[in-house]
Amino acid sequence: QLQLVESGGGLVQPGGSLRLSCAASGFTLDYYAIGWFRQAPGKEREGVSCISRRGGSTNYADSVKGRFTLSRDNAKNTVYLQMNSLKPEDTGVYYCAVGKAGGSCPGETPSDFGSWGQGTQVTVSS
């Protein structure tokens, strides 16, 4: 069974940084593209970023371009989301998930991904 576990969330002031981790268990991560999504209270889950199976291709939502960096260490079976210059609007629960298109990033909607982790809370507030 494919299982992902997110970690690294917390409370940070505007302008601060956090690094989220997405660790896989029960399967080898490097067969799959991995995506990150976030969900703020009362809002729909939205795509943040996606990385292809070997890390050669990444894409980002316009709202996080230039601030977030997605990377992966397949030897550690982990994907990392480095978040810099955080804003209050970045607040939400962050989830990672497995792309359904194999090694390439699929579409940008949650239905293009599966095997969701439980999420990690990120709160940006002064």
Secondary structure, 3 states (H helix, E strand, C coil): CCEEEEECCEEECCCCCEEEEEEEECCCHHHCCEEEEEECCCCCCEEEEEECCCCCCEEECCCCCCCEEEEEEHHHCEEEEEECCCCHHHCEEEEEEEECCCCCCCCCCHHHEECCCCCEEEEECC
